[in-house]
Amino acid sequence: MPGGSSGIGYGLKYQARCISDVKADTDHTSFITGTLSLREENEVHLIRLSSGGTELICEGLFSHPNEIWDLSSCPFDQRIFSTVFSTGESYGAAVWQIPELYGQLNSPQLEKIASLDSHSGKINCILWWPSGRNDKLISIDEENIFLWSLDCSRKAAQVHSKESAGMLHYLSGGAWDPHDVNAIAATCESAIQFWDLRTMKKTNSIDCAHLRNVDYNTKKKHVLVTAEEESGVRIWDLRMPKVPIEELPGHAHWSWAIACNPEYGGLILSGGTDSTVNLWLASTLTGDERASESLVDSPTRQVDPLLYSYSDFEDSVYGLAWSSREPWVFASLSYDGRVVVESVKPFLSKK
């Protein structure tokens, strides 16, 4: 179902690629995002949805020394987040802490908790254990996976273990399995690699086509979703990894970002370089779940998995984030720095 946006907008000063839900903020629906300017001073914006759900409020605006290519909020402390950044000549990664604001919008400098400085090549992402407190952190560059021990109180991070993906495997990102603290999925250009963090060894792999993004389903074990450039969205059951259990159409151009809803197991977001965000209902992920009872489009069986297409963006959509506090709310970020927060409540039944 194509359509425009009725969401709430917020504009960043510069281009941007990444946005994250602030899971540890249990009092507000909050997101954190950062800019990608090579020549200007970059910014990190902490924004929250107003109590009435009618506007996005900037809770904090912080300078960041370099262009931000990846940003993730800490799941157990709302003031802590990580970034991967580029100086234009090299890449770095760090864990930061937001200073106490005391009611001030423009606050002092971000406090660096730790530098993840053992990488020698291009760093792609940092992964936090999806929920709750964990002292481990993962960073992935093109060739290696690092497992770090992070001590926020001592402001230190040490390499716990490291492993190479091997020749001809250029890692691009990954996701931490929310059902197994010892398992991650790492993405290559044309495959998903599954790793056991206890041994730092690969346990399995799935061949994909021009893979861009991967996300685990938080409501069903063994299930993950991939965004593939021209193949669209694919859903996999890791117990039967040879073929996907469901395939959803791609975007008019490359499919790029993917995000599974944290509460409603069948809801999936995808973003693409066609300046569109698609909201999907995957039939294979609803089944007999309680969540499926609250997802309606018509009194009859859902035929078209595309619930809605948000198509009034002016640039590629690289960032997607569901709210864990209000799982019917999501934020999207287009490359021109436009944040839009939408509600999918129209697609949830009124109980």
N, C-alpha and C positions, 0 to 999 in steps of 0.2 A: 504494500500500500504506500505509494509515494505521497509526499507531503512536505510542508515547510516546517518551521520550528515555532513552537509557542513557548520556548524556554526562556530562561533568564540569562542575560549576557554579561560578560565582564571582559574588558580589553586590557591586554598586556602592551607594554610600550614597544617591544621588539618581537621578532619571530620566536617560536617556541615549538617543542616537540613532545614534552613529557609532563604528565600530571598524575598525581597520586591522591588517593583517599587517605585522610588522617584517621586511621582506625582507632588510635588510642584516645581520641577526643570523643568521649561518650556523652558529652553535653550538647554538642553541636554537630551539624553536618558540615564537615570541613574538607577542603582540598588544598594541596600545595603544588605549586608549579614554578617553573623557572625558564628563563629566556636563553636565546641562542644568537647572540650578537657578537661578531668577531671584532668589531671596532669600538663598540660602546661598553660601558660598565653594565654587566648583566645583573638581573634582579631575580630574587625569589619572592613569590607572593603567597602569603597565607590567607586564604579566603574562606568565608563561611556563609552558609545560607541563613538568611534572617529567620527569626522564629515564626514569622508569618509565611515564609516561603516565597516572598515576593521580590527579594533583591539579594545580590551577592555583596558582602561587606568585606573590605580588605582589613584583616586583623593585624597584618604586619607586612612590611616591605623592607627587604634586606638586600644589600649589595653582595654580589658573588663575583669572585675575581675573574672567572673565565666562562666561556660558553658552555651551557649545560646540555648534555646529550642523554643523560639518564638521571632520574630522580625518584626516590622511593622513601616513603614515610615509615618510621619505626613503628611496629605494631604494639609496642608496650609503653612508649613514652611519646606523647604528642609533640614534644619540643625537639625531638631528634629525627634527623633524616639523612639520607646519603645522596651524593651526586657523583656522576661520572662527567668529567669536563675536559675540554680541549683548549690548549693555549694557541692553537693554530699550527704548532710544530710538534707537540707531543700530547699524550693523554694522561690524566690523573684521576684518582678517586679518593673520596674522603667522606667521613661521617661528621656531621655538624650538629650543633645545638643552638636552638633559638634562644636568645637572651630574654630575661624577664622584661616585659614591655612596659609595665606600670602605666598603662593607658596611652602610651605614646605610639603613634603609627610608624613614624620613621625612627627605628630603634638603632642601638649600637650595632657593631659588626657581629656577624655570625661567629660563634665560637667553634673552632675546629677541635673535635674530640680525638680524631685519629686520621692519619693518612694511610691509605692502602697502597703503599709505594713499592711493592715487590714486582709489579708488572713491568715488562720491557716493551710491549707492543700496544696496539690499540685496545683499550678496555671498552667493553660493550655494555655491561650492566652489573648491578649489585642486587643480590637477592636476600631478603629477610625471611625468616621462618614466618609463614602467613599469619599466625595468630598466637598471642601470648608471648611470654618472655623466653628468649633463647639467647645464649651467649655466643652463638655461632653466626657467621655472616659469610656469604659466598660472593666472590667476584669472578667474572668471566671475561677473558680477553680472547683474541682470535685463535689462540693455540692452547690455552691453559685454563684450568679451573682451580681456583684457590679457595680453601676453607680457612676462615679466620676465627680466632678466639677474640672476642671484643669485650673489653672491660670499660664500660662507660664511666664508672666512678673514678678509675685511675687514668682515664683518657689515654687508653692504649689499645692497640690491636696487634696481634702476632699471628703469623702464618701457622696454622695447625697442620695443614697438609696441602699438597699441590700435585696435580697430575696433568699431563699433556694429552690432548685429544688425538694426537698422532698425525702422521704425514697426510697431507691433502684434505684435512678436515679443518675448515675455517669456522670457528664458532661465532655465532651472531647474537645469542641471548639465551634465555632459559626461564624456567619456572620451578619453584620448590613445591613438591607434592604436599598438600595440606593434610593428607591422611597418613603420611609417613615421613617423619623428621629426617630419616636417613636417605631419602630418595629425591633426586632432581631430574628434570628433563632439560637437556641442553640442545639448542637448535644449531644446525649447520645450514648451508645453502639448500641442501636437498635431502636432509635426514634429521630425525630426532634421535639423540643419544640419551640413554637412561643410565644414570650413575648411582652407585651405592657409596654414600659418603663415609661409611665405616672403613671401606677398603680402598676408596677412590679408584674404583674400577668400573668400566662399562658393563652393564648387565644385559642390554638389549638395544635394538635400534629399529626405527621405522623409516622407510624411504618415502620422501615427500617430493613435491615439485616446487622448487623456488620458495622455500619456507621463509616466512617473515615474522611470525609471532606464534606463541603457544600459551595456553592457559589451562590449568586443571579445573575440573568441576568440583566444587567444594561439597556438593550434596551426594555425589556418587563416587565411590572408590573405583579406581582403575579407568576412569574416563578423563580424557583431555581433548581439547579443541585446538585446531591449528588454523592459521590464516596463511594461505598460499597465493602467491601473486595472481595467477590466472585460474587456479583451480577452485578458488573461493574458500569456503569454510568447510572443514572436514572434522568429523567427530570420530574418535577412536576409543575402542575398548581394549585396554592393554593386555587382556587375557586372550584376545583374538586379533593380534596386531597386523595381520597380513593385508587386510582391507578395512577401510573406514566403515563404521556402522551407519553413518549418514553423511550425505554431502549436501551442502547448501550452496546456492549460486554465488558466483563471485561478484565483485563490483565491476562497474563499466571500465575501470582501469585496474591497477593493482590493488588487491586486498592487502592490508598492512597491519592493522591492529585488531586484537581480539580480547574479549573480556566476558567471562562467565559470571552470572549473577550469584552473589553470595548466599542467597536464600531460596530463590525460585529456580530450581535445577534446570528447567528447560529454556530459560531466557539467556540469550547470547547477544552481545553487541559486536559489530564489526565496523571498522573504519577503513577508508581507502583513499587512494590518490585521485579518485573521482569526486572529491569534496562531498562525500556522503557518509552518513552513519546509518547502518541498517540494524533494526531490532528483529531478532529471530526467535521463534518458538520451535525448538527441536523436539520432534515427537518421540525420538528414542530416549530422551532424557526426562520425559514427564512420566509416562507409563502409569504405574500405580502409586506414584508419590503423592503425598498430601499436597505438595505445591501445585500439582496439576489441577487440583480441584478449584484453585483460585485463579486459574488462567483461562480466560474465555475470550473468544472472538465471535462466536456464534453458537447457537444451541446445538449445532451439529458438529461432527468431527472436523477438526482443523485440517484443511487441505493445503493451503499456501503457508509455508513456514515463515514467510516474511510478514511480520505484524505491521511494521511501519518503516519508512525510509525518510530520514531527516536530511533534506537535500538543499538547504539554503546556505551552505557554507561557501566561501569564496576561495578556499585553498584546501590542500590535502589535510586529511584528519589522521594524525599520528598518535594522539593521546586519548585514551578512554579510561574511565574509572567509575565503578559502581560505588555508592555509599554503603558501608557496612552497617551504619546506624539506621539509615532509611533505605532499605534495599530496592525500593521502587524509584530511587533517584540516581541519576548518573550524570557525570560531567564529561564533556568532550572538548578537545583542544585541537584547533586547526593551526596550520603552520604560520598563519599571519598573526598569531597571538590572541585569537578569540576563544574565550572559554564560554561554553553554553551548558547550563544545568537544566536537565529535563526530568519530568516525572512520567513514569510509565503506568501510573494508576489507572488511566483509561482502559488499560488492558488487563486489569485485575478486577475480579468480580466483587461486587458490593455485598458483603456478608451481613 
